[in-house]
Amino acid sequence: MIEDLLARWLAAGQDTELFWRLTPREVLGVLEGDYKRRRREIEDRRVLQHELATLVAFAFHQPGKMPDYKPPAEASAPPAQKAEAGWDADHERVRGLLIGMALSARG
């Protein structure tokens, strides 16, 4: 069990020394936050690629009807749910970092 958890921790690019200072619940929290961050990045890339493909199709087939740029609606005010999901992951990372720093200060 611990070997699998350590392998997931290292695959996520986390520090080995910090792994041994955290409780299993904290390790799982950091890993879950990392997973959610990666999924969000993948979804952002998918949206960007889809929009680019649409613009390329317009530019090639109908350059005169190319749509004007409009900033996304969520750029001005993100929905509360999306902001809160990102906050949880960031909160767990900061918490893990602070715990690691406190434990390393002890000696």
Steps between C-alpha positions, in 0.01 A plus 500: 500500500767752600711413195206569268431828675867600477504410128194720438664779705818488293305475173324822600841669525491553875799511737598164650595641841165674538319171438640349821399803707132494406220280618338268245192725496714805419688307229170396342377859522804631315472225238130568450571872460773424247265271308226765487751762384622275220144420388422874493811567289404222255148638467637852444724367223208315339293820491789697354566238232132487406482877465818502293365229269182703450696813413723309259191359327355850465831642375532230236141463381330833577760769582245778455275352771775457758349575844635789707684427823283508811655441841338213690227591746674326789815711457333791677335310786559126543209296639524431873518121450806512272684743726425286804626178335832667418516641851477151655799375302704811577402481865623141527829583330567797726400300806738221404780747437449673835492170687821396325667828589392470864633147524832587335547789745486256791817336379 
